[in-house]
Amino acid sequence: MLSLQKLPVTLLYITKEAVTQEPVCTLQNHIETVMLASPQEVANSSTPRTCDAILADLTIDSKKGIPLIERIQSLYPDVPLFLMIDFEHPLHLTKAISLGVTQYFSKDTDAIKIAETISDYFNTQMRDFYKMEISKDGKIISISDSFARLLSYDASRLCHRSLQTVMEPLQAKESFDCFIHSFFQRDTLHALFRKKDGERITMGGNILKEVTREGKHTWVTGWFPLEWLEKTNDRIRAKLQREIYLKSLMKFHAAIGRELFFSQSADIFLQNVIGKLHEIDENMSGFFLENRIDRLENAIYSTIETSDFSSVFENSIDLQNEENERLFMPLFLSAKHQQTVFISNISHLPSSPMKIALSKAGYVTMAAIPMKVGDYRHAEGIMSLLFKKHHRYDKEEFQMWQDIATTIAIGIEGIETRRERDILIEKLDKIAHTDNLTGALNRRRGVEILEYEISRSKRYGNTFSVIFLDMDHFKKINDVHGHGMGDKVLIQAVETIKESIRATDSIIRWGGEEFLIVLPETTLDDAIFFAEKLRAKIEHQKTDIPQPITASFGVAQWQPDMSFDDLIIKSDEKMYEAKRLGRNRIAY
């Protein structure tokens, strides 16, 4: 129920001249003064009219609606603006909200609900409407005009009359004198006030201050309908819930930064971010769509786990197909125009499988927010928010979600940049440490590996072995079959070795047709056994030349008294010993 008194404010109602009188009459029943103005009058006016609030019934578009809102706010910067909006065109609602409208309604909201909302707003802002100065013997010294109007009296008619004219105890058996005495004893009291027509209003009152007039004491009291108290409690609870919600948004924003630091891929990052939405509000869900300029990809990052929802987004959304605007309205418009789109009530959407799936899942309100860095950058994707309770966005929340979407976009970009950097570093490292022809490690990298193994073995008392091998008769292969065939022989030999060694082993091209194999945690006997297997594999591999390809192997185990050069020299000497003994064999 609307508050019993008329709201003592002046409302400027901006609407088309052809408006019916029904909403105007309804507003006039509950608001003291309602002035009418046309959009053209406001647009052409240079002098604002005196008013306490504005209700504008507008078609929100970029050519007329948004400029008119901006014009209203320039003429009436401190006046609350209540907006009636056509939700069939949600694209410009974002701009209206960002301009800071006080409240917005759909055009099908009835006038009584609008009047209640405006009344609630002012009842929240004003708490000194109903003042009355009284004497200890129960006389009305003065009463505010608004209080007198509430009781259907003229203020001057009540001055110096007994409080009994308008007030009585809640308990019918209580005497008025006792009632007044208890009021001055307790400083607060509930009482019944009688209007001129006999209707009664239960109100709460308290003493605001004591006044001395000509040696006599009087008290200024403040009164409010108990209905206000109930509404105030509701508003306080709503305000606290709102503050908790906004704090949760800030925590969510901070959590995105942590996820960015720890996530190794954009997929993991987005899935972890969307999974935290329930921490903001248990009635909230959401999903991400990847933006590919001309299409939106499947909603693979989602907290909605229904088959109906999955089937709606099993294919990408073609942004060149205008029919998709109807089927995926907020998502399509957000991606197409690179701006946030709010849907206050999903029931206002055109009929589509998406609308059916979301409604069936119990969602009421929806928003689509582009995730982009800067105004002129292409959005990385669209973040969609869904609420199972009616959710009304305001300027502060709008900005917070915009900041969150930007942070997510920066996160995606940062992860991609980091991934590209890692790939580049890996590629550069490979170029710097790999032999271009065979793919084996180069000598520079081989020296680093050997020095590391010597250092590690000295520290932990471990051992390792090396195999030095040289391709047999390689000069003859080049002379007879050409250097191209010689290159193929080396490449094939390295491939055979790579297939045979462990992940911890290393194959190094030491120079020309010479290769060094480093075998960590390997004794001499194990290295000899491995070298023999490898020798046989190389000998029996198929090649494009008629004679078999063989290699000579020198095997050596590192000893604690060996230097780097000692180990290389020993394995090299053993390789040449194998050559002298007839090639295609192992020496150790």
Buried (B, 14 or more C-beta within 10 A) or exposed (E): EBBEBBBBBBBBBBBEEEEEEEBBEBBBEBBBBBEEBBBEEBBEEEEBBEBBBBBBBBBBBEEEBBEBBEBBBEBBEEBBBBBBBBBEEBBBBBBBBBBEBBBBBEEEBEBBEBBBBBBBBBBBEEEEBBBBBBBEEBBBBBBBEBBBBBBBBEBEEBBEEBBEBBBBBEEEEEEBEEBBEEBEEEEEBEBBBBBEEEEEBEBBBBBBEEBEEEEEEBBBBBBBBEBBEEBBEEBEEEEEEEEEBBEBBEEBBEBBEEBBEEBEEBEEBBBBBBBBBEEBBEBBBBBBBBBBEEBBBBBBBBBBEEEBBBEBBEEBBBBEEEEBBBBBBBBBBBBBEBBBBBBBEBEBBEEBBBBEBBBEBEBBBBBBBBBBBEEEEBBBBBBBBBBBEEBEBBBEBBEBBBEBBBBBBBBBBBBEEBEEEEEEEEEEEEEEBBBEEBBBBBBEBBBEBBEEBBEBBEEEEEBBBBBBBBBBBBEEBBEEBEEEBBEBBBBBBBBBBEEBBEEEBBBBBBEEBBBBBBBBBBEBEBBBBBBBEBBEBBEEBEBEEEEEBBBBBBBBBBEEEBEEEEBBBBBBBBBBBBBEEEBBBBBB
